[in-house]
Amino acid sequence: MSRLWRDRLLISLAPAEVALLRVARGLRPRILGKQCVDCDPAFGAAPWQGAVAALGTALEPLRGERLDATLVLSNHFVRYAIVRPEAALASAAEQLGLITFANWVLELLGYLPRVLISVFILFIGYLISSGIRNLIVALADASNFQHGLSLGHLVAGLILAFALLLGLNQLGLDVSLFADIIILAVAALFGSAAVAFGIGAADAVRNVMASHYVRKTYRNGLRVRVQGLEGEILEMTPVAVILETAEGEAMIPARHFLESVSLIIEEQESARA
């Protein structure tokens, strides 16, 4: 059971049977358990005493747990009457109205803690989102990343949306549909970003893989000719090979050494000599 959301217990009271249904609250409410208890309608002087006795037995294992219970009575336990309006009933109606108002106030006071907890969740979510947004912007500025502000706002918005869902669920609202929408939107966003990154980084990955094999064949100091450029290998980076040519230093992507013809001039001249 969640500490933020108490489980809900639905109770159905009928002359021959008592049914209990326990539902867990949260972003995705789910049924935790069902129980049906048979009772004897002939037990006791009143028809409801057997059902109440069976209910007490069924609730014994739940003693000490904090649950929100809803009781549904069968029509066998309810009596309806139609009476004519009389002046003598006016005072009783007024008292009934006061009782109804008092019950409404009590329900409102009982609902107030949930409202306060929801506001607190939103406040904490706002603080966390602001801190993470500022952290992302600072890291982006330090690494010269141009889209740090947009990324920070995006992450902060996701955190606020999650905090809003928690707050609404604390109020007892069913937010499962909104949760599914947000999950699908986040999945689509990150899926699109992954595809875009994969397409954009394809050349870089090819160069990294090619550099692994180039290091096994070439070494620093060799004089080579590739892609119409001739020079001495100064350095082999994870993605490229740096040549010292007559015009200056040239950085050639490592994949060109595998995809095109490259000549090792120094070893050829040594073999001729």
C-alpha positions in Angstrom: 0.0 0.0 0.0 1.3 3.4 -0.9 2.0 5.9 1.9 0.6 8.7 -0.1 -2.6 7.0 -1.3 -4.7 4.8 0.9 -6.3 1.8 -0.7 -10.0 1.8 -1.3 -12.3 -0.8 0.1 -15.7 -1.4 -1.6 -18.2 -3.3 0.5 -21.5 -4.7 -0.7 -24.0 -5.7 2.0 -26.9 -8.1 1.0 -29.0 -10.5 3.1 -27.3 -13.7 1.8 -23.8 -12.4 0.9 -21.2 -9.8 1.9 -18.7 -8.9 -0.9 -15.4 -6.9 -0.4 -13.2 -5.5 -3.2 -9.9 -3.8 -2.4 -8.5 -1.4 -5.0 -5.1 0.2 -4.9 -4.9 3.8 -5.8 -2.1 5.5 -7.8 -1.3 6.4 -11.4 -2.7 3.0 -12.4 -5.5 1.8 -10.0 -5.6 -2.0 -9.8 -7.6 -4.6 -7.9 -5.7 -6.1 -5.0 -8.2 -8.7 -3.8 -11.8 -9.9 -3.8 -13.7 -11.7 -1.1 -17.3 -13.0 -0.9 -18.7 -14.2 2.4 -22.0 -16.1 2.7 -24.3 -15.1 5.6 -27.5 -16.5 7.1 -30.5 -14.2 6.5 -32.3 -15.9 9.4 -29.5 -15.0 11.9 -30.7 -12.6 14.6 -34.0 -10.9 15.1 -33.5 -8.4 12.2 -32.7 -9.4 8.6 -29.5 -7.3 8.6 -27.9 -8.9 11.6 -26.5 -11.9 9.7 -24.9 -9.6 7.1 -23.4 -7.4 9.8 -22.0 -10.4 11.7 -20.4 -11.7 8.5 -19.0 -8.3 7.7 -17.3 -8.1 11.1 -15.7 -11.5 10.4 -14.5 -10.4 7.0 -13.0 -7.2 8.2 -11.1 -8.7 11.1 -7.9 -9.4 9.0 -7.9 -5.7 8.0 -7.9 -4.4 11.5 -5.4 -1.6 11.9 -5.1 -0.7 8.2 -6.0 2.7 6.9 -8.5 2.3 4.1 -11.1 4.5 2.4 -14.3 2.4 2.7 -17.5 2.7 0.6 -20.6 0.7 1.7 -23.4 -0.2 -0.7 -26.6 -1.5 0.9 -29.0 -3.9 -0.8 -32.6 -2.7 -1.2 -33.6 -5.4 1.2 -32.2 -3.2 4.0 -33.8 0.0 2.8 -37.4 1.1 3.3 -39.0 3.9 1.3 -42.1 6.0 2.3 -44.1 8.8 0.6 -45.6 11.3 3.1 -47.7 14.3 2.7 -46.1 17.7 3.4 -47.1 18.9 6.9 -46.2 21.8 9.0 -45.1 19.5 11.8 -42.3 18.2 9.5 -40.9 21.7 8.8 -38.7 21.8 11.8 -37.4 18.3 11.1 -36.6 19.3 7.6 -34.7 22.3 8.8 -32.8 20.1 11.2 -32.1 17.7 8.4 -30.7 20.6 6.4 -28.4 21.6 9.2 -27.2 18.1 9.5 -26.6 17.9 5.8 -24.6 21.1 5.9 -22.6 19.9 8.9 -21.8 16.7 7.0 -20.7 18.7 4.0 -18.4 20.7 6.2 -17.0 17.6 7.7 -16.4 16.1 4.3 -14.7 19.3 3.2 -12.4 19.3 6.3 -11.6 15.6 5.6 -10.7 16.5 2.0 -8.6 19.5 3.0 -5.5 17.4 3.9 -5.5 15.9 0.4 -5.6 19.4 -1.1 -2.6 20.4 1.1 -0.6 17.3 0.1 -1.4 18.0 -3.6 -0.2 21.6 -3.3 2.9 20.4 -1.5 3.7 17.8 -4.2 3.3 20.6 -6.9 5.6 22.9 -4.9 8.3 20.2 -4.5 8.0 19.3 -8.2 8.4 23.0 -9.2 11.6 23.3 -7.0 13.1 20.1 -8.4 12.3 21.1 -12.0 13.8 24.5 -11.6 17.0 23.1 -10.0 17.4 20.5 -12.8 16.7 23.1 -15.5 19.3 25.4 -14.1 21.8 22.6 -13.8 21.3 21.5 -17.4 21.7 25.1 -18.6 24.9 25.5 -16.6 26.4 22.3 -17.9 25.4 23.2 -21.5 27.0 26.6 -21.2 30.2 25.0 -19.9 30.4 22.5 -22.8 29.2 25.0 -25.4 26.1 23.1 -26.2 23.7 25.4 -28.1 20.4 23.8 -27.1 20.9 23.6 -23.4 18.1 26.0 -22.6 15.6 24.1 -24.7 16.6 20.8 -23.2 16.4 22.3 -19.7 12.8 23.5 -20.3 11.8 20.2 -21.7 13.1 18.2 -18.7 11.5 20.7 -16.3 8.2 20.4 -18.1 8.3 16.6 -17.8 9.0 16.8 -14.1 6.1 19.3 -13.6 3.7 17.1 -15.6 4.6 14.1 -13.4 4.2 16.2 -10.3 0.8 17.4 -11.6 -0.3 13.8 -12.1 0.7 12.9 -8.6 -1.2 15.9 -7.2 -4.4 15.1 -9.2 -4.2 11.5 -8.2 -3.9 12.5 -4.5 -7.2 14.4 -4.9 -8.8 11.2 -5.9 -9.1 12.0 -9.7 -8.5 9.2 -12.2 -5.4 10.3 -14.2 -4.7 7.0 -15.9 -5.6 8.4 -19.3 -3.4 11.5 -18.8 -0.6 9.3 -17.6 -0.8 7.1 -20.7 -0.8 10.2 -23.0 2.3 11.6 -21.2 4.1 8.2 -21.4 3.3 7.9 -25.1 4.5 11.5 -25.7 7.7 11.0 -23.9 8.3 7.7 -25.7 7.7 9.3 -29.0 10.0 12.2 -28.1 12.9 10.0 -27.0 12.3 7.6 -29.9 12.6 10.5 -32.4 15.7 11.8 -30.7 17.3 8.4 -30.8 16.5 8.0 -34.5 17.8 11.5 -35.3 21.0 10.9 -33.3 21.5 7.5 -35.0 21.2 9.1 -38.4 23.4 12.1 -37.5 26.0 10.0 -35.8 26.3 7.3 -38.6 29.4 8.9 -40.2 31.0 9.3 -36.8 30.4 5.7 -35.9 31.8 4.5 -39.2 35.0 6.6 -38.7 35.4 5.2 -35.1 35.1 1.6 -36.4 37.5 2.4 -39.3 40.0 4.0 -37.0 40.3 0.7 -35.1 41.4 -1.1 -38.2 43.6 1.7 -39.5 45.7 1.6 -36.3 46.5 -2.0 -37.0 47.8 -1.3 -40.5 49.4 2.2 -40.3 51.6 3.9 -37.8 52.9 7.4 -37.1 55.7 8.5 -39.4 54.6 6.6 -42.5 54.3 8.5 -45.7 51.0 7.7 -47.5 48.9 8.9 -50.3 45.1 8.8 -50.0 42.3 10.8 -51.7 44.9 12.7 -53.8 46.7 13.9 -50.7 50.3 12.8 -49.9 52.0 13.3 -46.5 53.4 11.8 -43.4 51.1 10.5 -40.6 51.4 12.7 -37.6 48.7 11.4 -35.4 45.7 8.9 -35.5 42.7 10.2 -33.6 39.6 8.0 -32.8 37.9 9.3 -35.9 40.5 10.6 -38.3 44.2 10.5 -39.4 46.2 13.7 -39.4 48.7 14.0 -42.3 51.5 16.6 -42.7 51.4 17.6 -46.4 53.2 20.2 -48.4 50.3 22.6 -47.9 49.9 22.0 -44.2 48.3 19.5 -41.8 45.2 17.7 -43.3 42.7 15.7 -41.3 41.3 12.8 -43.2 38.4 10.7 -41.9 39.5 7.2 -41.0 36.9 5.5 -43.2 38.6 6.9 -46.4 41.6 4.6 -45.7 39.2 1.6 -45.9 36.8 2.8 -48.6 39.4 4.1 -51.1 42.9 3.1 -52.3 45.7 4.3 -50.1 49.4 3.9 -50.8 52.3 3.6 -48.3 55.0 5.5 -50.2 57.8 5.3 -47.7 57.9 1.5 -47.7 57.6 1.3 -51.5 60.6 3.6 -51.9 62.6 1.6 -49.4 61.8 -1.6 -51.3 63.0 -0.1 -54.6 66.3 1.1 -53.0 
